[in-house]
Amino acid sequence: MSDEAYMQIALEEARKAAEAGEVPIGAVVVYEPIDPGTRRSLAEPRIIARAGNRRERAKDPAGHAEFVAMIEASRELDAWRLSDCTVYVTLEPCIMCAGLMYQARVRRCVYGASDPKAGALGTLYQINEDERLNHTFEVTAGVLADECAEELREFFANKRKK
């Protein structure tokens, strides 16, 4: 599957979150083990976790979609390292979520809309490429950015009407 196809699935999670009254942000974690020597895939990529925002429902400040999905992925793999994983998320991760990606040693993050107020993977900070840290990871920004941003704009426009 392409980055766009995985982002569509993350958008589905964002829509479910919106239906539950949450800010519409969705995330998907894709596992694809790679042979370190040959850099060849050892298995077909597969989704091992998906989530939407749960901050309001769970009364949890860490209830961000990508944070919840990474915790679920760790449980699925029975490991704290997510080094064979790509995290797809509809909005650029904040400092907390980018920090968890660093701590979990993700291989890559793909996000949709940039976040000018809190973005930590390119907009305000570049946690993924901070050479002072002992792990860096690849970031692909702007995948289905317009669709991801539209979900957020529509959600907040509807909230203001109420």
Salt bridges, closest charged atoms under 4 A:
ASP3 OD2 - ARG108 NH2 2.52
GLU13 OE2 - LYS16 NZ 3.26
GLU13 OE2 - ARG50 NH1 3.75
GLU22 OE2 - ARG57 NE 3.23
GLU76 OE2 - ARG46 NH1 3.91
ASP84 OD1 - ARG107 NH2 2.74
ASP130 OD2 - ARG132 NH2 2.58
GLU138 OE2 - ARG108 NE 3.52
GLU150 OE1 - ARG153 NE 3.29
GLU151 OE2 - ARG15 NE 2.92
